[in-house]
Amino acid sequence: MKRKVIAIWNGGGADGTGVLTAQSGAFDNMPYSFKTRFENDNGKLGTNPEELIAAAHAGCFNMKLSFVLNEANFNPEELKTEAILTFIDGKIISIELNLKAKVPGITKKKFDELAEDAKANCPISGVLNCEINLNSSLI
């Protein structure tokens, strides 16, 4: 599989602006800039690379966990993961995955074991050079 995203940037680092377009159409000309990256805590002005990494990580982790649960004969009804990425001094320091899951018939101990397996083996986890923390609960 190959996926293509096009990033266009116009101008300097602090005053420039850009847009991101995904091959899938999931986003098309989505704005990003210095301001959306560093001065936009509420996220209303556009995205930034760190937000996209957090989204990719949460999505990949949920999908991997679903497969891991299926392989252990469990069928998840819902996996909801919040990914909180911490970016300090130009570096991604950590990602915290906060997982709430509805998985019939599983014990908390078994669920935690399988969730840790998914965290360790999710393809996005494998490319990240930061601390990854997982907090999980069953609902």
TORKOL-4160 file (C-alpha; in steps of 0.2 Angstrom, whole numbers, padded with zeros to 4 digits, m for minus):
139
<pt num="1" X="0000" Y="0000" Z="0000"/>
<pt num="2" X="0006" Y="0018" Z="m0004"/>
<pt num="3" X="m0003" Y="0034" Z="0001"/>
<pt num="4" X="0000" Y="0051" Z="m0005"/>
<pt num="5" X="m0002" Y="0068" Z="0004"/>
<pt num="6" X="0003" Y="0084" Z="m0004"/>
<pt num="7" X="0009" Y="0098" Z="0007"/>
<pt num="8" X="0011" Y="0116" Z="m0001"/>
<pt num="9" X="0019" Y="0129" Z="0009"/>
<pt num="10" X="0020" Y="0148" Z="0004"/>
<pt num="11" X="0031" Y="0161" Z="0013"/>
<pt num="12" X="0043" Y="0160" Z="0027"/>
<pt num="13" X="0043" Y="0150" Z="0043"/>
<pt num="14" X="0034" Y="0162" Z="0055"/>
<pt num="15" X="0023" Y="0171" Z="0042"/>
<pt num="16" X="0020" Y="0158" Z="0029"/>
<pt num="17" X="0004" Y="0147" Z="0026"/>
<pt num="18" X="0001" Y="0130" Z="0019"/>
<pt num="19" X="m0012" Y="0117" Z="0014"/>
<pt num="20" X="m0012" Y="0099" Z="0015"/>
<pt num="21" X="m0022" Y="0087" Z="0003"/>
<pt num="22" X="m0024" Y="0069" Z="0005"/>
<pt num="23" X="m0026" Y="0056" Z="m0009"/>
<pt num="24" X="m0041" Y="0049" Z="0000"/>
<pt num="25" X="m0050" Y="0066" Z="0000"/>
<pt num="26" X="m0051" Y="0065" Z="0019"/>
<pt num="27" X="m0044" Y="0082" Z="0019"/>
<pt num="28" X="m0043" Y="0094" Z="0005"/>
<pt num="29" X="m0033" Y="0110" Z="0006"/>
<pt num="30" X="m0033" Y="0109" Z="0025"/>
<pt num="31" X="m0024" Y="0125" Z="0031"/>
<pt num="32" X="m0009" Y="0124" Z="0042"/>
<pt num="33" X="0004" Y="0138" Z="0048"/>
<pt num="34" X="0015" Y="0143" Z="0062"/>
<pt num="35" X="0000" Y="0150" Z="0070"/>
<pt num="36" X="m0010" Y="0134" Z="0069"/>
<pt num="37" X="0005" Y="0125" Z="0075"/>
<pt num="38" X="0010" Y="0135" Z="0090"/>
<pt num="39" X="m0003" Y="0149" Z="0094"/>
<pt num="40" X="m0019" Y="0139" Z="0091"/>
<pt num="41" X="m0023" Y="0129" Z="0107"/>
<pt num="42" X="m0041" Y="0127" Z="0103"/>
<pt num="43" X="m0037" Y="0120" Z="0085"/>
<pt num="44" X="m0050" Y="0131" Z="0076"/>
<pt num="45" X="m0038" Y="0139" Z="0064"/>
<pt num="46" X="m0032" Y="0123" Z="0056"/>
<pt num="47" X="m0021" Y="0108" Z="0059"/>
<pt num="48" X="m0003" Y="0105" Z="0062"/>
<pt num="49" X="0008" Y="0090" Z="0059"/>
<pt num="50" X="0008" Y="0084" Z="0077"/>
<pt num="51" X="m0011" Y="0083" Z="0077"/>
<pt num="52" X="m0011" Y="0073" Z="0062"/>
<pt num="53" X="0002" Y="0061" Z="0070"/>
<pt num="54" X="m0009" Y="0059" Z="0085"/>
<pt num="55" X="m0024" Y="0055" Z="0074"/>
<pt num="56" X="m0014" Y="0042" Z="0064"/>
<pt num="57" X="m0008" Y="0034" Z="0080"/>
<pt num="58" X="m0025" Y="0033" Z="0088"/>
<pt num="59" X="m0033" Y="0026" Z="0073"/>
<pt num="60" X="m0019" Y="0014" Z="0070"/>
<pt num="61" X="m0019" Y="0008" Z="0088"/>
<pt num="62" X="m0038" Y="0005" Z="0088"/>
<pt num="63" X="m0037" Y="m0005" Z="0072"/>
<pt num="64" X="m0022" Y="m0015" Z="0078"/>
<pt num="65" X="m0031" Y="m0019" Z="0095"/>
<pt num="66" X="m0046" Y="m0024" Z="0086"/>
<pt num="67" X="m0036" Y="m0037" Z="0076"/>
<pt num="68" X="m0027" Y="m0043" Z="0092"/>
<pt num="69" X="m0043" Y="m0045" Z="0101"/>
<pt num="70" X="m0051" Y="m0055" Z="0087"/>
<pt num="71" X="m0035" Y="m0066" Z="0087"/>
<pt num="72" X="m0039" Y="m0070" Z="0105"/>
<pt num="73" X="m0057" Y="m0074" Z="0101"/>
<pt num="74" X="m0064" Y="m0057" Z="0108"/>
<pt num="75" X="m0076" Y="m0046" Z="0098"/>
<pt num="76" X="m0074" Y="m0028" Z="0102"/>
<pt num="77" X="m0090" Y="m0017" Z="0101"/>
<pt num="78" X="m0081" Y="0000" Z="0103"/>
<pt num="79" X="m0064" Y="0006" Z="0105"/>
<pt num="80" X="m0062" Y="0024" Z="0109"/>
<pt num="81" X="m0044" Y="0031" Z="0110"/>
<pt num="82" X="m0040" Y="0049" Z="0114"/>
<pt num="83" X="m0021" Y="0053" Z="0109"/>
<pt num="84" X="m0013" Y="0067" Z="0118"/>
<pt num="85" X="0003" Y="0072" Z="0110"/>
<pt num="86" X="0016" Y="0083" Z="0119"/>
<pt num="87" X="0027" Y="0093" Z="0109"/>
<pt num="88" X="0041" Y="0103" Z="0118"/>
<pt num="89" X="0056" Y="0113" Z="0111"/>
<pt num="90" X="0054" Y="0106" Z="0094"/>
<pt num="91" X="0052" Y="0088" Z="0098"/>
<pt num="92" X="0038" Y="0076" Z="0101"/>
<pt num="93" X="0041" Y="0070" Z="0119"/>
<pt num="94" X="0027" Y="0058" Z="0122"/>
<pt num="95" X="0010" Y="0052" Z="0116"/>
<pt num="96" X="m0003" Y="0047" Z="0129"/>
<pt num="97" X="m0016" Y="0035" Z="0123"/>
<pt num="98" X="m0032" Y="0035" Z="0134"/>
<pt num="99" X="m0043" Y="0020" Z="0129"/>
<pt num="100" X="m0061" Y="0016" Z="0133"/>
<pt num="101" X="m0067" Y="0000" Z="0127"/>
<pt num="102" X="m0082" Y="m0011" Z="0126"/>
<pt num="103" X="m0077" Y="m0029" Z="0124"/>
<pt num="104" X="m0089" Y="m0042" Z="0130"/>
<pt num="105" X="m0083" Y="m0057" Z="0140"/>
<pt num="106" X="m0065" Y="m0050" Z="0143"/>
<pt num="107" X="m0057" Y="m0048" Z="0160"/>
<pt num="108" X="m0047" Y="m0032" Z="0164"/>
<pt num="109" X="m0031" Y="m0041" Z="0166"/>
<pt num="110" X="m0033" Y="m0050" Z="0149"/>
<pt num="111" X="m0038" Y="m0034" Z="0141"/>
<pt num="112" X="m0023" Y="m0024" Z="0147"/>
<pt num="113" X="m0012" Y="m0038" Z="0141"/>
<pt num="114" X="m0019" Y="m0037" Z="0123"/>
<pt num="115" X="m0020" Y="m0018" Z="0123"/>
<pt num="116" X="m0001" Y="m0017" Z="0128"/>
<pt num="117" X="0003" Y="m0029" Z="0114"/>
<pt num="118" X="m0007" Y="m0018" Z="0101"/>
<pt num="119" X="0002" Y="m0003" Z="0108"/>
<pt num="120" X="0019" Y="m0011" Z="0105"/>
<pt num="121" X="0015" Y="m0018" Z="0088"/>
<pt num="122" X="0005" Y="m0005" Z="0080"/>
<pt num="123" X="0014" Y="0001" Z="0064"/>
<pt num="124" X="0013" Y="0020" Z="0069"/>
<pt num="125" X="0020" Y="0016" Z="0087"/>
<pt num="126" X="0035" Y="0008" Z="0078"/>
<pt num="127" X="0040" Y="0024" Z="0069"/>
<pt num="128" X="0038" Y="0036" Z="0083"/>
<pt num="129" X="0053" Y="0041" Z="0093"/>
<pt num="130" X="0045" Y="0046" Z="0109"/>
<pt num="131" X="0037" Y="0039" Z="0125"/>
<pt num="132" X="0020" Y="0030" Z="0123"/>
<pt num="133" X="0009" Y="0028" Z="0138"/>
<pt num="134" X="m0007" Y="0019" Z="0138"/>
<pt num="135" X="m0021" Y="0021" Z="0150"/>
<pt num="136" X="m0036" Y="0009" Z="0147"/>
<pt num="137" X="m0053" Y="0005" Z="0154"/>
<pt num="138" X="m0067" Y="m0006" Z="0150"/>
<pt num="139" X="m0085" Y="0001" Z="0149"/>
